[in-house]
Amino acid sequence: MQKVTATIQQDHYKTVLQSDTNTFLADEPVSVGGTDQGFSPDELLASSLAACTAITLRMYADRKKYPLEQIDVTVSIEWDKVNNKTVMHKTLQFAGDLQPEEIQRLRDIADKCPTHKALLNPIEIVTEIN
C-alpha cells in the first residue's frame, strides 16, 4: 500500500507532502489565499494521471522498441456540478517516427495505466482519527 502524509501548519496553504522516499510541496494559488509554492490539490490529481500515463507509454514503447523520442500528456479536470461528475481530459502528443498503427496502439495503452484504471473504478475513502 502506498502512503503519503500531508502536513500543514499555519502557512496558508503550504502543505508538505512526504512519502517514504520523497518530499515536495502542495499549495493553493495566491488568488485563493495560498502562496503558490506548489501544485494545488487539483493539479496533483491531474498530474498523477498524466505521470502514470506517460510512464506506462514509455515502458510499452521501450518494450516494443518504438522510435518514440518524447511523450507529452496533458490532463485537465472539469468539475460538472450540474451533472455531479468529474471529467478528466487527457491529450497525448508523441515525437518520433511512429507508424499510424503504433500511434493507435499507444492511444489504447494510454487508458491502461494503473491510475487511469483506479479512477474509473469505484473508490472508497475510509477516514479515521488517530
BASEFI-961450 format. One record per residue: residue number from 1; x, y, z of N, C-alpha, C in turn; residue in one letter. Coordinates in Angstrom, 2 decimals. Example, Ala and Ser with C-alpha at 12.3 -4.5 7.8 and 13.67 -1.06 7.14 Angstrom:
BEGIN
ATOM num    n_xx    n_yy    n_zz   ca_xx   ca_yy   ca_zz    c_xx    c_yy    c_zz residu
ATOM   1   13.19   -5.69    7.80   12.30   -4.50    7.80   13.20   -3.30    7.80      A
ATOM   2   12.85   -2.25    7.08   13.67   -1.06    7.14   12.90    0.03    7.87      S
***
This chain:
BEGIN
ATOM num    n_xx    n_yy    n_zz   ca_xx   ca_yy   ca_zz    c_xx    c_yy    c_zz residu
ATOM   1    0.85   -1.17    0.00    0.00    0.00    0.00    0.89    1.24    0.00      M
ATOM   2    0.58    2.18   -0.88    1.30    3.45   -0.93    0.78    4.35    0.18      Q
ATOM   3    1.69    5.12    0.76    1.28    6.02    1.84    1.97    7.36    1.66      K
ATOM   4    1.19    8.42    1.77    1.70    9.79    1.72    1.12   10.54    2.90      V
ATOM   5    1.95   11.34    3.55    1.49   12.16    4.66    1.54   13.62    4.25      T
ATOM   6    0.45   14.33    4.49    0.37   15.77    4.23    0.40   16.48    5.57      A
ATOM   7    1.32   17.44    5.71    1.44   18.20    6.95    1.31   19.68    6.63      T
ATOM   8    0.35   20.32    7.29    0.15   21.76    7.12    0.22   22.40    8.50      I
ATOM   9    0.93   23.51    8.58    1.00   24.23    9.84    0.15   25.49    9.69      Q
ATOM  10    0.67   26.64    9.99   -0.14   27.84    9.95    0.04   28.64    8.66      Q
ATOM  11    0.91   28.19    7.77    1.07   28.85    6.47   -0.16   28.59    5.62      D
ATOM  12   -0.66   29.62    4.99   -1.84   29.48    4.11   -1.33   29.26    2.71      H
ATOM  13   -1.46   28.20    2.09   -1.91   26.88    2.48   -0.84   25.87    2.15      Y
ATOM  14    0.39   26.30    2.35    1.56   25.47    2.02    1.51   24.17    2.82      K
ATOM  15    1.58   23.05    2.09    1.49   21.73    2.69    2.68   20.89    2.26      T
ATOM  16    3.33   20.26    3.21    4.45   19.36    2.91    3.88   17.96    2.72      V
ATOM  17    4.18   17.39    1.55    3.77   16.03    1.24    4.99   15.13    1.31      L
ATOM  18    4.86   14.02    2.02    6.01   13.16    2.21    5.62   11.70    2.09      Q
ATOM  19    6.41   10.97    1.30    6.30    9.52    1.23    7.52    8.94    1.94      S
ATOM  20    7.72    7.67    1.83    8.90    7.06    2.44   10.19    7.53    1.78      D
ATOM  21   10.10    8.01    0.52   11.32    8.34   -0.22   11.38    9.76   -0.77      T
ATOM  22   10.27   10.49   -0.79   10.26   11.81   -1.42    9.47   12.83   -0.60      N
ATOM  23    9.85   14.10   -0.79    9.14   15.21   -0.14    8.96   16.33   -1.16      T
ATOM  24    7.77   16.92   -1.19    7.53   18.09   -2.04    6.39   18.90   -1.46      F
ATOM  25    6.12   20.06   -2.09    5.11   20.98   -1.56    3.85   20.99   -2.41      L
ATOM  26    2.74   21.16   -1.75    1.47   21.48   -2.39    1.04   22.82   -1.81      A
ATOM  27    0.21   23.52   -2.53   -0.23   24.84   -2.07   -1.47   25.23   -2.87      D
ATOM  28   -1.98   26.38   -2.59   -3.08   26.96   -3.36   -2.56   28.23   -4.02      E
ATOM  29   -3.20   28.65   -5.10   -2.79   29.89   -5.74   -3.00   31.10   -4.82      P
ATOM  30   -2.27   32.16   -5.10   -2.40   33.40   -4.34   -3.84   33.92   -4.41      V
ATOM  31   -4.51   33.69   -5.53   -5.87   34.19   -5.72   -6.87   33.64   -4.71      S
ATOM  32   -6.55   32.51   -4.07   -7.45   31.95   -3.05   -6.79   31.93   -1.67      V
ATOM  33   -5.72   32.71   -1.51   -5.11   32.86   -0.20   -3.87   32.04    0.04      G
ATOM  34   -3.43   31.27   -0.95   -2.21   30.48   -0.80   -0.97   31.28   -1.16      G
ATOM  35    0.15   30.59   -1.22    1.41   31.24   -1.58    1.96   30.70   -2.90      T
ATOM  36    1.24   29.79   -3.54    1.58   29.25   -4.86    2.99   28.67   -4.89      D
ATOM  37    3.35   27.95   -3.82    4.68   27.34   -3.75    4.69   25.89   -4.23      Q
ATOM  38    3.56   25.39   -4.64    3.48   24.01   -5.12    2.20   23.80   -5.88      G
ATOM  39    2.04   22.60   -6.40    0.82   22.26   -7.13   -0.38   22.32   -6.20      F
ATOM  40   -1.52   22.75   -6.74   -2.77   22.71   -5.98   -3.24   21.25   -5.94      S
ATOM  41   -4.16   20.91   -5.03   -4.68   19.55   -5.00   -5.26   19.10   -6.34      P
ATOM  42   -5.95   19.99   -7.05   -6.48   19.62   -8.37   -5.35   19.31   -9.35      D
ATOM  43   -4.29   20.11   -9.30   -3.14   19.87  -10.17   -2.45   18.56   -9.81      E
ATOM  44   -2.41   18.23   -8.53   -1.81   16.96   -8.12   -2.61   15.78   -8.66      L
ATOM  45   -3.93   15.88   -8.62   -4.76   14.81   -9.16   -4.51   14.66  -10.66      L
ATOM  46   -4.51   15.76  -11.38   -4.26   15.72  -12.82   -2.85   15.21  -13.11      A
ATOM  47   -1.88   15.63  -12.31   -0.50   15.20  -12.56   -0.31   13.72  -12.29      S
ATOM  48   -1.07   13.15  -11.35   -0.98   11.70  -11.11   -1.38   10.93  -12.36      S
ATOM  49   -2.48   11.33  -12.98   -2.93   10.65  -14.20   -1.95   10.90  -15.34      L
ATOM  50   -1.47   12.14  -15.49   -0.53   12.45  -16.57    0.77   11.67  -16.42      A
ATOM  51    1.33   11.65  -15.21    2.60   10.95  -14.99    2.46    9.45  -15.20      A
ATOM  52    1.41    8.86  -14.66    1.20    7.42  -14.81    1.03    7.06  -16.28      C
ATOM  53    0.28    7.86  -17.02    0.08    7.61  -18.44    1.40    7.69  -19.19      T
ATOM  54    2.19    8.74  -18.93    3.47    8.91  -19.62    4.42    7.76  -19.31      A
ATOM  55    4.49    7.36  -18.06    5.38    6.26  -17.67    4.93    4.95  -18.31      I
ATOM  56    3.64    4.68  -18.30    3.11    3.46  -18.92    3.43    3.44  -20.41      T
ATOM  57    3.23    4.58  -21.08    3.52    4.65  -22.51    5.01    4.46  -22.78      L
ATOM  58    5.86    5.06  -21.96    7.31    4.91  -22.14    7.71    3.44  -21.97      R
ATOM  59    7.19    2.78  -20.95    7.50    1.36  -20.73    7.09    0.51  -21.93      M
ATOM  60    5.89    0.76  -22.42    5.38   -0.02  -23.55    6.20    0.26  -24.81      Y
ATOM  61    6.45    1.52  -25.09    7.21    1.88  -26.30    8.63    1.30  -26.24      A
ATOM  62    9.25    1.33  -25.08   10.59    0.76  -24.95   10.57   -0.75  -25.17      D
ATOM  63    9.58   -1.41  -24.58    9.47   -2.86  -24.73    9.24   -3.26  -26.19      R
ATOM  64    8.44   -2.47  -26.91    8.13   -2.75  -28.31    9.17   -2.15  -29.27      K
ATOM  65   10.13   -1.41  -28.69   11.19   -0.77  -29.48   10.63    0.21  -30.52      K
ATOM  66    9.59    0.96  -30.11    9.04    2.01  -30.97   10.03    3.18  -31.01      Y
ATOM  67   10.14    3.85  -32.13   11.04    5.02  -32.22   10.38    6.27  -31.62      P
ATOM  68   10.08    6.19  -30.36    9.36    7.25  -29.66   10.35    8.10  -28.88      L
ATOM  69   10.53    9.34  -29.29   11.51   10.23  -28.68   10.97   10.97  -27.46      E
ATOM  70    9.70   11.36  -27.52    9.12   12.15  -26.44    7.63   11.92  -26.37      Q
ATOM  71    7.12   11.95  -25.15    5.68   11.82  -24.88    5.26   13.01  -24.05      I
ATOM  72    4.23   13.72  -24.47    3.63   14.77  -23.66    2.19   14.35  -23.37      D
ATOM  73    1.85   14.33  -22.09    0.50   14.01  -21.67   -0.03   15.22  -20.91      V
ATOM  74   -1.11   15.80  -21.41   -1.73   16.94  -20.75   -3.08   16.49  -20.20      T
ATOM  75   -3.31   16.79  -18.93   -4.57   16.41  -18.29   -5.21   17.67  -17.69      V
ATOM  76   -6.47   17.87  -17.99   -7.23   18.94  -17.37   -8.46   18.32  -16.71      S
ATOM  77   -8.96   19.00  -15.70  -10.10   18.50  -14.94  -11.23   19.50  -15.04      I
ATOM  78  -12.40   18.98  -15.34  -13.61   19.79  -15.40  -14.58   19.27  -14.35      E
ATOM  79  -15.02   20.16  -13.49  -15.98   19.78  -12.45  -17.37   20.14  -12.96      W
ATOM  80  -18.15   19.15  -13.34  -19.50   19.35  -13.86  -20.47   19.26  -12.69      D
ATOM  81  -20.77   20.40  -12.09  -21.62   20.43  -10.89  -23.08   20.16  -11.24      K
ATOM  82  -23.50   20.49  -12.44  -24.88   20.25  -12.85  -25.17   18.75  -12.89      V
ATOM  83  -24.26   17.97  -13.47  -24.45   16.53  -13.59  -23.73   15.75  -12.50      N
ATOM  84  -23.15   16.46  -11.53  -22.45   15.86  -10.41  -21.41   14.82  -10.86      N
ATOM  85  -20.50   15.27  -11.74  -19.45   14.36  -12.17  -18.18   15.14  -12.48      K
ATOM  86  -17.10   14.41  -12.52  -15.80   14.96  -12.86  -15.40   14.43  -14.22      T
ATOM  87  -14.95   15.33  -15.10  -14.48   14.92  -16.42  -13.01   15.28  -16.52      V
ATOM  88  -12.18   14.27  -16.78  -10.76   14.50  -16.96  -10.45   14.36  -18.45      M
ATOM  89   -9.85   15.39  -19.02   -9.48   15.39  -20.43   -7.99   15.08  -20.53      H
ATOM  90   -7.65   14.03  -21.29   -6.25   13.62  -21.43   -5.87   13.73  -22.90      K
ATOM  91   -4.83   14.53  -23.17   -4.35   14.74  -24.54   -2.94   14.19  -24.65      T
ATOM  92   -2.70   13.41  -25.69   -1.40   12.79  -25.91   -0.71   13.44  -27.10      L
ATOM  93    0.59   13.61  -27.00    1.38   14.10  -28.12    2.67   13.29  -28.15      Q
ATOM  94    3.01   12.77  -29.34    4.19   11.93  -29.50    5.16   12.57  -30.47      F
ATOM  95    6.46   12.46  -30.16    7.51   12.86  -31.09    8.31   11.61  -31.44      A
ATOM  96    8.52   11.40  -32.70    9.26   10.23  -33.16    8.69    9.76  -34.49      G
ATOM  97    9.39    8.88  -35.13    9.00    8.37  -36.45    8.08    7.16  -36.27      D
ATOM  98    6.88    7.42  -35.80    5.92    6.35  -35.50    5.01    6.08  -36.68      L
ATOM  99    4.66    4.82  -36.84    3.69    4.41  -37.85    2.28    4.63  -37.29      Q
ATOM 100    1.28    4.81  -38.16   -0.09    5.03  -37.67   -0.59    3.93  -36.73      P
ATOM 101   -0.24    2.68  -37.00   -0.69    1.59  -36.12    0.01    1.65  -34.75      E
ATOM 102    1.24    2.15  -34.71    1.92    2.32  -33.43    1.26    3.44  -32.61      E
ATOM 103    0.90    4.51  -33.29    0.21    5.61  -32.62   -1.11    5.14  -32.05      I
ATOM 104   -1.86    4.38  -32.81   -3.15    3.86  -32.33   -2.96    2.93  -31.14      Q
ATOM 105   -1.93    2.09  -31.19   -1.68    1.18  -30.08   -1.29    1.97  -28.82      R
ATOM 106   -0.48    3.01  -28.98   -0.14    3.85  -27.84   -1.37    4.53  -27.26      L
ATOM 107   -2.27    4.94  -28.13   -3.53    5.55  -27.68   -4.31    4.55  -26.82      R
ATOM 108   -4.35    3.30  -27.25   -5.05    2.26  -26.48   -4.36    1.99  -25.14      D
ATOM 109   -3.05    1.93  -25.15   -2.27    1.67  -23.94   -2.42    2.81  -22.93      I
ATOM 110   -2.63    4.02  -23.41   -2.75    5.19  -22.53   -3.87    5.04  -21.51      A
ATOM 111   -4.89    4.27  -21.85   -6.01    4.07  -20.93   -5.81    2.87  -20.01      D
ATOM 112   -4.64    2.27  -20.06   -4.39    1.08  -19.25   -3.43    1.33  -18.09      K
ATOM 113   -3.05    2.58  -17.86   -2.15    2.85  -16.73   -2.91    2.61  -15.42      C
ATOM 114   -2.20    2.23  -14.37   -2.86    1.92  -13.09   -3.70    3.08  -12.53      P
ATOM 115   -3.24    4.31  -12.66   -4.01    5.44  -12.13   -5.30    5.62  -12.91      T
ATOM 116   -5.24    5.50  -14.23   -6.44    5.60  -15.06   -7.47    4.55  -14.62      H
ATOM 117   -7.00    3.32  -14.45   -7.89    2.24  -14.02   -8.49    2.52  -12.64      K
ATOM 118   -7.65    3.02  -11.73   -8.14    3.31  -10.37   -9.21    4.38  -10.38      A
ATOM 119   -9.03    5.40  -11.22  -10.00    6.49  -11.27  -11.32    6.07  -11.90      L
ATOM 120  -11.31    5.03  -12.71  -12.54    4.55  -13.34  -13.30    3.56  -12.46      L
ATOM 121  -12.62    2.97  -11.51  -13.28    2.01  -10.62  -13.94    2.75   -9.46      N
ATOM 122  -14.88    2.09   -8.81  -15.44    2.72   -7.60  -14.32    2.96   -6.59      P
ATOM 123  -14.35    4.11   -5.96  -13.34    4.48   -4.98  -14.01    4.61   -3.62      I
ATOM 124  -13.44    3.96   -2.65  -13.94    4.05   -1.27  -12.89    4.77   -0.45      E
ATOM 125  -13.30    5.77    0.30  -12.39    6.51    1.15  -12.81    6.29    2.60      I
ATOM 126  -11.90    5.74    3.39  -12.15    5.48    4.81  -11.37    6.51    5.61      V
ATOM 127  -12.06    7.31    6.42  -11.41    8.35    7.22  -11.38    7.92    8.67      T
ATOM 128  -10.18    8.00    9.27  -10.00    7.62   10.66   -9.30    8.74   11.41      E
ATOM 129   -9.43    8.77   12.70   -8.70    9.70   13.55   -7.82    8.88   14.47      I
ATOM 130   -6.53    9.20   14.50   -5.59    8.51   15.42   -5.40    9.33   16.66      N
***
